Amino acid sequence: MNPPIEWPEGKRFAFTVFDDTDSATLANVGEVYALLNDLGFRTTKTCWPLRGDTKRGANAGQTCEDADYLQWLHGLQDRGFELGWHGASWQSSRREETRRGLDAFAKLFGRDPKVGATHTGQNEGIYWAENRLSGLHSLLYSFLTRFRNRGHYRGQVEGDPHFWGDLCKERIEYYRNFVFQDINTLKACPFMPYRDPHRPHVNLWFASSNGIDLAAYNRCLAEEHQDRLEEEGGACIMYTHFAFGFMRDGKLEPRFRALMERLARKGGWFVPVSRLLDHLLAAKESPQITGSQRRSLERKWLLEKIFVGST
């Protein structure tokens, strides 16, 4: 068993959020971030550098080409929030468009994105769908999903118009893969951040806990789960979409607000995703996982996907 992680500043646990930017606008996420800021949370929000074609893609939202939204993003960055990568835009992007998006991100925010995640449906998704898994696990996934995603995600396929694996390797340090139900992400994936030698275009992978929408987020962050996270001295990287129901009739959903206020009073280590991962990485002798470790992660995720419906 791995020794317990020592958190900075004498904190007993760590908590952060990786917020996919799907459907996000100032109107539906602005108050969420105001609450996080007031409570002392510093988290990670992805953004799209480029505006897409409104006739294509999933869950379009505001982008960095919207002046008021960009100004707000700069304000988040100035206050210590982290901005991450979710593709160049909401639609699929070929290699040169992805490069243009990465260049735009670096110009707008002063550096390349340190963390990233695949957006649903993007052809340039890297090691996604059946490619997240190996051998029989990959075949089982394809069978369970009726092969509907097979060959769709090609970001790692050299020579394909959507290939950008070399750009990912060069410019992004951490990339998200498996999502688990446990609030203690580190317990579910004790190897993170990890290097997978069979997926060389990603430098380091991390996992997250399932808070995909308001209902899932509140369920994962329930009082008894918060208490267990603290007792275990663990770390939660909550995966969510703050645009998916956290605001209702122009107001923050009350249960979400109450849970975040309760968690804030526990005084955990509330830092952006990459800072948390940097801390975990510094404690490792080597981030490279073994074949048996990889198989155990895949098996755990697959079982949750079959019986619970993991992302």
KEKE-3310 file (N, C-alpha, C; in steps of 0.2 Angstrom, whole numbers, plus 5000, padded with zeros to 4 digits):
npx = (5004:5003:5011:5003:4998:5007:5000:5002:5004:4999:4987:4973:4967:4964:4956:4949:4942:4939:4933:4924:4921:4909:4894:4896:4893:4894:4882:4878:4888:4895:4891:4894:4908:4910:4906:4915:4927:4924:4923:4936:4941:4951:4952:4951:4947:4941:4943:4938:4948:4944:4930:4918:4909:4892:4883:4888:4895:4895:4886:4889:4896:4901:4917:4934:4934:4924:4923:4919:4918:4931:4938:4933:4938:4952:4951:4948:4960:4969:4965:4969:4964:4965:4967:4962:4963:4952:4951:4952:4940:4922:4919:4925:4942:4954:4972:4980:4971:4969:4983:4982:4973:4980:4991:4984:4978:4990:4995:4985:4984:4997:5005:5006:4992:4992:4985:4973:4958:4948:4935:4918:4914:4924:4934:4947:4950:4960:4967:4955:4938:4937:4951:4955:4957:4965:4968:4958:4950:4947:4941:4929:4924:4921:4911:4901:4897:4892:4900:4899:4908:4919:4935:4932:4939:4954:4965:4978:4983:4995:4998:4984:4971:4967:4977:4986:4995:5009:5009:5002:5010:5021:5016:5006:5005:4997:4984:4967:4959:4952:4936:4929:4918:4920:4923:4936:4947:4961:4962:4954:4962:4977:4989:4991:4998:5001:5012:5009:5016:5011:5004:5010:5009:5004:5009:5007:4995:4979:4966:4948:4934:4917:4907:4898:4886:4874:4867:4875:4886:4882:4878:4891:4898:4891:4888:4892:4902:4911:4916:4922:4932:4940:4944:4951:4962:4963:4962:4952:4948:4936:4926:4917:4903:4900:4890:4879:4866:4869:4865:4849:4835:4842:4849:4861:4860:4853:4857:4869:4877:4876:4883:4896:4899:4900:4911:4921:4923:4930:4943:4952:4966:4965:4967:4972:4970:4982:4992:4989:4992:5006:5011:5008:5016:5029:5031:5034:5044:5044:5034:5029:5017:5014:5010:5001:4996:4990:4980:4972:4966:4959:4950:4943:4937:4929:4920:4913:4907:4899:4890:4887:4888:4899:4909)
npy = (4994:5011:5025:5037:5053:5068:5083:5100:5115:5109:5104:5092:5085:5086:5095:5099:5105:5100:5108:5106:5115:5114:5121:5133:5149:5167:5169:5157:5151:5161:5165:5154:5153:5165:5161:5150:5158:5167:5157:5152:5142:5137:5132:5123:5128:5124:5131:5137:5142:5146:5151:5140:5132:5135:5126:5114:5101:5098:5105:5119:5134:5150:5157:5161:5171:5179:5195:5200:5188:5183:5193:5191:5178:5181:5188:5177:5170:5179:5179:5167:5155:5141:5139:5128:5115:5111:5106:5115:5121:5119:5110:5096:5097:5099:5095:5107:5117:5114:5117:5130:5134:5131:5139:5151:5150:5151:5163:5171:5169:5168:5156:5139:5127:5118:5107:5096:5089:5078:5083:5079:5069:5075:5072:5073:5068:5061:5045:5039:5033:5016:5016:5020:5009:4993:4978:4964:4972:4983:4977:4972:4985:4990:4981:4983:4996:4994:4996:5008:5019:5016:5019:5032:5042:5050:5056:5052:5045:5044:5053:5054:5066:5072:5071:5075:5071:5073:5087:5088:5081:5089:5101:5100:5095:5087:5075:5071:5055:5042:5042:5040:5034:5036:5049:5051:5053:5049:5038:5029:5030:5027:5029:5041:5057:5048:5039:5031:5019:5014:5023:5035:5048:5056:5065:5064:5056:5059:5055:5057:5062:5058:5071:5075:5082:5093:5084:5073:5079:5084:5072:5065:5074:5073:5075:5064:5059:5069:5069:5057:5058:5068:5060:5050:5057:5060:5065:5074:5076:5084:5080:5090:5099:5115:5122:5114:5115:5120:5133:5140:5148:5160:5159:5152:5134:5128:5117:5113:5125:5125:5113:5116:5127:5120:5111:5120:5125:5115:5117:5112:5108:5118:5119:5123:5110:5106:5110:5102:5090:5092:5091:5078:5071:5075:5068:5055:5041:5036:5040:5030:5018:5000:4985:4978:4987:4996:4987:4985:4997:4999:4989:4992:5004:5000:4991:4999:5007:4998:4994:5006:5017:5025:5039)
npz = (5000:4996:5004:5014:5007:5010:5012:5007:5018:5030:5027:5027:5016:4998:4986:4970:4954:4938:4925:4911:4896:4889:4883:4890:4896:4901:4907:4912:4920:4927:4940:4947:4947:4954:4967:4970:4970:4981:4991:4992:4984:4971:4955:4939:4923:4908:4891:4875:4862:4849:4839:4834:4820:4820:4815:4817:4829:4847:4861:4860:4866:4873:4867:4867:4857:4860:4866:4879:4886:4885:4893:4905:4907:4908:4920:4929:4928:4933:4946:4951:4946:4935:4917:4905:4891:4879:4866:4850:4847:4849:4839:4828:4824:4812:4810:4807:4812:4825:4829:4826:4836:4848:4847:4848:4861:4869:4865:4870:4884:4889:4890:4885:4887:4902:4906:4899:4890:4881:4870:4869:4854:4846:4832:4833:4846:4858:4860:4863:4867:4861:4861:4873:4880:4882:4873:4877:4885:4877:4866:4872:4877:4864:4860:4869:4867:4854:4844:4839:4841:4835:4828:4827:4834:4832:4835:4839:4828:4817:4802:4799:4795:4807:4816:4830:4839:4841:4844:4856:4864:4864:4870:4880:4897:4906:4904:4904:4908:4913:4922:4938:4951:4964:4977:4981:4971:4970:4977:4969:4958:4961:4955:4948:4944:4929:4917:4902:4893:4881:4876:4869:4865:4874:4888:4903:4912:4920:4932:4936:4947:4946:4942:4932:4929:4937:4946:4947:4952:4965:4971:4972:4980:4992:5010:5018:5010:5008:5021:5022:5012:5018:5030:5024:5019:5006:4988:4978:4961:4953:4940:4929:4922:4923:4917:4916:4923:4935:4938:4941:4935:4936:4947:4959:4962:4976:4984:4979:4982:4996:4999:4994:5002:5014:5012:5010:5023:5029:5026:5016:5004:4991:4976:4959:4946:4939:4948:4959:4953:4950:4963:4967:4957:4961:4972:4967:4963:4950:4936:4928:4923:4927:4917:4924:4933:4924:4918:4929:4932:4920:4920:4932:4928:4917:4923:4931:4921:4915:4925:4932:4924:4920:4914)
capx = (5000:5006:5010:4998:5001:5007:4997:5005:5001:4996:4980:4972:4965:4964:4950:4949:4937:4940:4926:4923:4918:4903:4888:4897:4892:4894:4876:4876:4893:4898:4890:4897:4915:4910:4905:4921:4931:4923:4925:4943:4943:4955:4950:4953:4941:4944:4940:4939:4951:4941:4923:4916:4903:4886:4879:4892:4898:4891:4886:4892:4896:4906:4924:4939:4933:4919:4927:4917:4920:4939:4940:4931:4943:4958:4950:4949:4967:4972:4963:4973:4961:4968:4963:4964:4962:4946:4950:4952:4933:4917:4918:4931:4947:4960:4978:4982:4966:4972:4989:4980:4970:4985:4994:4980:4978:4997:4995:4980:4985:5004:5008:5002:4988:4996:4980:4968:4953:4944:4928:4913:4913:4929:4938:4954:4950:4967:4967:4948:4933:4941:4958:4957:4958:4969:4967:4951:4946:4945:4936:4923:4921:4918:4905:4896:4895:4890:4905:4897:4913:4926:4938:4930:4944:4960:4971:4984:4984:4999:4996:4977:4971:4965:4982:4990:4998:5015:5008:5000:5016:5025:5013:5002:5008:4993:4978:4962:4956:4946:4932:4927:4912:4923:4925:4943:4950:4967:4960:4952:4968:4983:4995:4991:4999:5005:5014:5007:5021:5008:5000:5016:5008:5002:5015:5005:4987:4976:4959:4944:4928:4911:4902:4897:4881:4872:4864:4880:4891:4879:4879:4898:4900:4887:4891:4896:4908:4916:4919:4927:4938:4945:4947:4956:4967:4963:4962:4947:4948:4930:4925:4910:4901:4896:4885:4874:4861:4871:4861:4842:4832:4847:4852:4864:4856:4854:4861:4876:4880:4877:4889:4902:4901:4902:4917:4926:4924:4935:4949:4957:4970:4960:4972:4970:4972:4990:4996:4989:4996:5013:5013:5008:5021:5035:5032:5034:5050:5043:5027:5027:5013:5016:5005:4996:4992:4985:4974:4967:4963:4954:4945:4939:4933:4924:4915:4909:4904:4894:4885:4885:4887:4904:4910)
capy = (5000:5017:5029:5043:5059:5074:5089:5107:5119:5105:5102:5085:5082:5091:5096:5104:5104:5101:5110:5106:5121:5113:5126:5138:5156:5171:5169:5151:5149:5167:5165:5148:5155:5170:5157:5147:5163:5169:5152:5151:5137:5138:5126:5123:5129:5124:5136:5136:5148:5148:5150:5135:5133:5134:5121:5107:5101:5097:5109:5125:5139:5156:5156:5167:5176:5184:5199:5200:5181:5183:5197:5187:5172:5184:5189:5171:5168:5184:5177:5161:5150:5139:5138:5122:5114:5106:5107:5122:5124:5114:5105:5093:5102:5096:5097:5114:5121:5113:5121:5137:5135:5130:5146:5157:5150:5153:5171:5175:5167:5168:5150:5133:5124:5113:5102:5096:5084:5077:5085:5073:5069:5078:5067:5073:5065:5057:5039:5040:5027:5010:5017:5021:5003:4988:4971:4962:4977:4987:4974:4972:4991:4991:4977:4986:5002:4992:4998:5015:5024:5013:5023:5039:5047:5048:5061:5049:5041:5048:5053:5056:5074:5075:5069:5081:5068:5077:5094:5086:5079:5095:5107:5099:5091:5082:5074:5067:5049:5038:5045:5036:5036:5038:5056:5051:5051:5047:5031:5026:5029:5029:5030:5047:5056:5042:5039:5025:5018:5012:5029:5039:5055:5060:5065:5061:5055:5059:5053:5062:5059:5059:5076:5077:5087:5095:5079:5069:5083:5084:5066:5064:5078:5073:5076:5058:5058:5074:5067:5051:5061:5071:5055:5046:5061:5059:5070:5074:5080:5083:5082:5092:5104:5119:5125:5109:5115:5123:5139:5139:5154:5165:5159:5146:5129:5129:5111:5114:5131:5122:5108:5119:5130:5115:5109:5126:5125:5109:5119:5107:5111:5120:5122:5120:5103:5105:5111:5096:5084:5093:5089:5071:5069:5076:5062:5048:5039:5036:5040:5025:5012:4993:4982:4975:4993:4998:4983:4986:5004:4998:4984:4996:5009:4996:4988:5005:5009:4993:4994:5013:5022:5030:5043)
capz = (5000:4996:5010:5013:5004:5014:5008:5009:5023:5035:5025:5027:5010:4993:4982:4965:4949:4931:4922:4904:4895:4885:4884:4895:4895:4907:4911:4916:4924:4930:4947:4950:4948:4959:4973:4971:4972:4988:4996:4992:4979:4965:4951:4932:4919:4901:4886:4868:4859:4843:4838:4829:4815:4824:4813:4819:4835:4852:4866:4859:4871:4872:4866:4868:4852:4863:4870:4886:4889:4886:4898:4911:4908:4911:4927:4933:4928:4938:4953:4952:4943:4929:4911:4901:4884:4878:4859:4848:4847:4850:4833:4826:4821:4808:4813:4807:4816:4832:4830:4827:4843:4853:4847:4850:4868:4871:4865:4875:4891:4891:4890:4883:4892:4905:4907:4894:4890:4875:4870:4866:4847:4842:4829:4836:4852:4858:4864:4866:4865:4862:4862:4880:4883:4879:4872:4878:4887:4871:4862:4876:4876:4857:4860:4874:4863:4848:4839:4836:4841:4833:4823:4826:4837:4828:4837:4839:4822:4813:4795:4798:4795:4813:4820:4833:4845:4843:4847:4863:4868:4865:4873:4886:4902:4909:4900:4908:4905:4917:4927:4943:4955:4971:4978:4982:4964:4971:4980:4963:4953:4965:4951:4944:4936:4926:4910:4899:4887:4875:4873:4870:4863:4880:4893:4909:4912:4927:4932:4940:4950:4942:4944:4925:4929:4944:4950:4949:4957:4972:4974:4973:4985:4998:5016:5020:5005:5010:5027:5020:5009:5024:5034:5021:5017:4999:4984:4973:4955:4951:4933:4929:4917:4927:4913:4916:4928:4942:4939:4940:4936:4937:4954:4961:4964:4984:4987:4977:4986:5003:4999:4993:5009:5020:5010:5011:5030:5031:5025:5012:5000:4986:4971:4952:4944:4938:4954:4963:4950:4951:4970:4967:4953:4965:4977:4964:4960:4943:4935:4923:4926:4924:4913:4928:4935:4918:4917:4935:4930:4914:4923:4937:4924:4913:4928:4933:4915:4914:4931:4934:4918:4920:4908)
cpx = (5004:5006:5006:5002:5001:5005:5001:5001:4997:4989:4979:4969:4965:4958:4951:4943:4940:4934:4927:4919:4911:4897:4889:4896:4893:4888:4875:4882:4896:4897:4893:4904:4915:4910:4912:4926:4930:4924:4932:4945:4946:4955:4952:4947:4944:4940:4942:4942:4947:4934:4922:4910:4897:4882:4883:4894:4893:4892:4890:4891:4900:4913:4928:4938:4927:4923:4925:4919:4927:4941:4938:4936:4950:4957:4951:4956:4971:4971:4966:4969:4965:4964:4966:4961:4956:4945:4950:4945:4928:4917:4925:4936:4953:4966:4980:4977:4968:4978:4987:4977:4975:4989:4990:4979:4985:4997:4991:4981:4993:5008:5003:4998:4992:4991:4975:4963:4950:4937:4924:4913:4919:4933:4945:4955:4956:4966:4960:4944:4937:4948:4960:4959:4963:4966:4960:4947:4943:4940:4929:4920:4917:4911:4899:4893:4893:4894:4904:4903:4920:4928:4936:4935:4951:4966:4978:4987:4988:4997:4988:4976:4969:4971:4985:4994:5005:5014:5006:5006:5021:5022:5008:5005:5003:4986:4973:4960:4951:4943:4929:4921:4915:4925:4932:4946:4957:4967:4959:4958:4974:4989:4996:4995:5003:5007:5013:5012:5017:5004:5005:5015:5005:5007:5013:4997:4985:4969:4955:4938:4922:4906:4899:4891:4879:4871:4870:4885:4888:4880:4886:4900:4895:4891:4895:4902:4913:4920:4924:4933:4943:4948:4952:4962:4968:4963:4956:4948:4941:4929:4918:4909:4897:4890:4879:4870:4863:4868:4854:4839:4836:4850:4856:4859:4858:4858:4868:4880:4881:4883:4895:4904:4903:4909:4923:4927:4929:4942:4954:4961:4966:4964:4970:4973:4979:4994:4995:4993:5003:5015:5013:5014:5028:5036:5033:5042:5050:5036:5024:5023:5015:5010:4999:4992:4987:4979:4969:4963:4957:4948:4940:4934:4927:4919:4910:4905:4898:4888:4883:4884:4893:4905:4917)
cpy = (5006:5021:5035:5049:5064:5080:5096:5110:5115:5103:5094:5082:5088:5090:5101:5101:5105:5102:5110:5112:5121:5118:5132:5145:5160:5170:5163:5148:5155:5167:5159:5150:5160:5166:5154:5152:5165:5164:5150:5145:5140:5132:5127:5123:5128:5129:5134:5142:5151:5147:5145:5137:5131:5128:5114:5107:5100:5102:5115:5130:5145:5154:5162:5172:5181:5188:5199:5193:5181:5187:5194:5181:5175:5186:5183:5169:5173:5182:5170:5154:5148:5138:5132:5121:5109:5106:5114:5125:5118:5108:5102:5098:5097:5098:5104:5119:5120:5117:5128:5139:5135:5137:5151:5156:5153:5161:5174:5174:5167:5162:5145:5131:5119:5107:5102:5089:5084:5080:5080:5075:5072:5072:5067:5071:5060:5051:5039:5034:5021:5011:5019:5015:4998:4981:4969:4967:4982:4984:4974:4979:4992:4987:4980:4992:5000:4995:5005:5020:5022:5017:5030:5044:5045:5053:5058:5045:5045:5047:5055:5064:5077:5073:5075:5078:5072:5083:5093:5085:5085:5100:5106:5094:5085:5081:5069:5061:5046:5043:5040:5039:5039:5045:5056:5048:5047:5039:5027:5025:5032:5030:5037:5052:5051:5042:5032:5024:5016:5017:5035:5047:5059:5059:5061:5061:5056:5057:5058:5058:5062:5064:5079:5082:5089:5089:5074:5072:5083:5077:5064:5068:5078:5073:5070:5057:5063:5072:5062:5054:5064:5065:5051:5050:5061:5066:5069:5079:5079:5085:5084:5097:5109:5123:5120:5109:5118:5130:5138:5146:5160:5165:5152:5141:5128:5123:5112:5120:5128:5117:5111:5123:5126:5113:5114:5126:5120:5112:5115:5111:5112:5123:5119:5113:5102:5106:5105:5090:5085:5090:5082:5068:5070:5071:5055:5047:5039:5036:5034:5019:5006:4991:4980:4981:4996:4994:4984:4992:5002:4994:4988:5000:5005:4993:4994:5007:5004:4994:5001:5018:5027:5034:5041)
cpz = (5000:5002:5009:5011:5009:5010:5011:5014:5029:5033:5025:5021:5004:4988:4976:4960:4942:4927:4914:4902:4890:4887:4888:4892:4901:4911:4915:4920:4928:4938:4951:4952:4954:4966:4974:4973:4979:4993:4997:4988:4973:4960:4944:4928:4912:4897:4879:4865:4853:4843:4832:4824:4819:4822:4814:4826:4841:4858:4865:4864:4869:4871:4867:4862:4854:4868:4877:4890:4890:4892:4905:4913:4911:4918:4931:4933:4933:4945:4955:4950:4937:4923:4907:4894:4884:4870:4857:4848:4849:4845:4832:4822:4818:4811:4813:4811:4823:4833:4831:4834:4848:4853:4849:4858:4871:4871:4870:4882:4894:4891:4887:4888:4895:4906:4901:4895:4883:4876:4866:4858:4843:4838:4831:4843:4853:4863:4867:4864:4866:4863:4869:4884:4879:4878:4872:4880:4882:4867:4866:4876:4869:4857:4863:4871:4856:4842:4836:4836:4838:4827:4822:4829:4835:4829:4837:4833:4817:4805:4794:4798:4802:4818:4823:4839:4847:4846:4854:4867:4869:4869:4879:4890:4904:4905:4904:4904:4909:4922:4932:4947:4962:4971:4978:4975:4965:4974:4974:4958:4957:4961:4948:4948:4934:4919:4908:4893:4881:4872:4873:4868:4869:4886:4900:4909:4919:4926:4936:4943:4946:4945:4937:4925:4936:4948:4952:4953:4964:4975:4976:4979:4992:5005:5018:5016:5007:5016:5026:5017:5014:5028:5031:5018:5010:4995:4979:4967:4952:4944:4932:4922:4921:4923:4913:4922:4935:4943:4937:4941:4938:4944:4955:4964:4972:4986:4985:4981:4993:5004:4998:4999:5014:5018:5012:5019:5033:5030:5021:5008:4993:4980:4964:4951:4943:4944:4959:4960:4950:4958:4970:4963:4957:4970:4974:4962:4953:4941:4930:4926:4923:4920:4918:4931:4930:4918:4923:4934:4925:4917:4928:4933:4920:4917:4930:4927:4914:4919:4933:4929:4918:4914:4906)
residu = (MET:ASN:PRO:PRO:ILE:GLU:TRP:PRO:GLU:GLY:LYS:ARG:PHE:ALA:PHE:THR:VAL:PHE:ASP:ASP:THR:ASP:SER:ALA:THR:LEU:ALA:ASN:VAL:GLY:GLU:VAL:TYR:ALA:LEU:LEU:ASN:ASP:LEU:GLY:PHE:ARG:THR:THR:LYS:THR:CYS:TRP:PRO:LEU:ARG:GLY:ASP:THR:LYS:ARG:GLY:ALA:ASN:ALA:GLY:GLN:THR:CYS:GLU:ASP:ALA:ASP:TYR:LEU:GLN:TRP:LEU:HIS:GLY:LEU:GLN:ASP:ARG:GLY:PHE:GLU:LEU:GLY:TRP:HIS:GLY:ALA:SER:TRP:GLN:SER:SER:ARG:ARG:GLU:GLU:THR:ARG:ARG:GLY:LEU:ASP:ALA:PHE:ALA:LYS:LEU:PHE:GLY:ARG:ASP:PRO:LYS:VAL:GLY:ALA:THR:HIS:THR:GLY:GLN:ASN:GLU:GLY:ILE:TYR:TRP:ALA:GLU:ASN:ARG:LEU:SER:GLY:LEU:HIS:SER:LEU:LEU:TYR:SER:PHE:LEU:THR:ARG:PHE:ARG:ASN:ARG:GLY:HIS:TYR:ARG:GLY:GLN:VAL:GLU:GLY:ASP:PRO:HIS:PHE:TRP:GLY:ASP:LEU:CYS:LYS:GLU:ARG:ILE:GLU:TYR:TYR:ARG:ASN:PHE:VAL:PHE:GLN:ASP:ILE:ASN:THR:LEU:LYS:ALA:CYS:PRO:PHE:MET:PRO:TYR:ARG:ASP:PRO:HIS:ARG:PRO:HIS:VAL:ASN:LEU:TRP:PHE:ALA:SER:SER:ASN:GLY:ILE:ASP:LEU:ALA:ALA:TYR:ASN:ARG:CYS:LEU:ALA:GLU:GLU:HIS:GLN:ASP:ARG:LEU:GLU:GLU:GLU:GLY:GLY:ALA:CYS:ILE:MET:TYR:THR:HIS:PHE:ALA:PHE:GLY:PHE:MET:ARG:ASP:GLY:LYS:LEU:GLU:PRO:ARG:PHE:ARG:ALA:LEU:MET:GLU:ARG:LEU:ALA:ARG:LYS:GLY:GLY:TRP:PHE:VAL:PRO:VAL:SER:ARG:LEU:LEU:ASP:HIS:LEU:LEU:ALA:ALA:LYS:GLU:SER:PRO:GLN:ILE:THR:GLY:SER:GLN:ARG:ARG:SER:LEU:GLU:ARG:LYS:TRP:LEU:LEU:GLU:LYS:ILE:PHE:VAL:GLY:SER:THR)
# end
